[in-house]
Amino acid sequence: MRHRVAGRKLGRKTNHRRAMWRNMTVSLLAHGQITTTIPKAKSLQPFVEKLLTVAKRGDLAARRQAMKMLGQDFVIVRDGDDTEAPRNSYGEIDRKGGRLQGPRILKHLFEEVAPRYSDRNGGCTRIIKLGSHRIGDGADLCVIQLISEDDTGPQVAGQFSRRREKANRRMAFAAQLRKGGKAEAEVAEEPSAPAEEAPPEAAEEQAPEATDTGEATEGEGDKDKQ
């Protein structure tokens, strides 16, 4: 039993889970917000909060501790790395260079992100649940973002997804087929109208007439014979 065992395993080993937190943290610091599932966001939030608490100290020991939390592959430039590879403002290098993020993400954390929360004791991130679901397995999606001064909220509108568009078209087509199948079933279940039969009074009226005609025919035949 999981007595006093905190945290979520997320179906991963310890090293895999920590590597996932590091990757998501770097993306969160670089872009300000990321879209992920609710369990991942809730497990990532304490990791990011602790990192920001360390970064607010701003000294050399804090930088070394942040480097340890993010992993040396992200923030240390080793000998032999391709320093001439193209990189963005956060030090990103293509996979051929062997490094995804350079030391600029650490500089961005200590010089731009952490000072914004110097007067805040925790609560630097927030999770906003979205009304959409992941296409593959239907998992609930959310946005985890760094709280900003302008407080504009998550920027999730206007994102075009061809995969989402295809899924919506498939769902609409399936709903149309279901409606058509129900209509056909209703038509098949309707009983066919019975054939019109003559009322019993009309049948009784026609029977005596036929009898009278038969009797008259027989009488005429007897007269002819005589």
ABEGO torsion letter per residue (X at the ends): XBBGBBEBAGGBBAAAAAAAAAAAAAAAAAAGBBBBBAAAAAAAAAAAAAAAAAAAAGBAAAAAAAAAAAEAAAABBBBGBBAABBBBAAGBBBAAAGBABBAAAAAAAAAAAAAAAAABBEGABBBBBBABBBAAAGBBBBBBBBBBAAGAEBBABGBBBAAAAAAAAAAAAAAAAAAAAAAAAAAAABBBBBBBBBBAAAAAAAAAAAAAAAAAAAAAAAAAAX
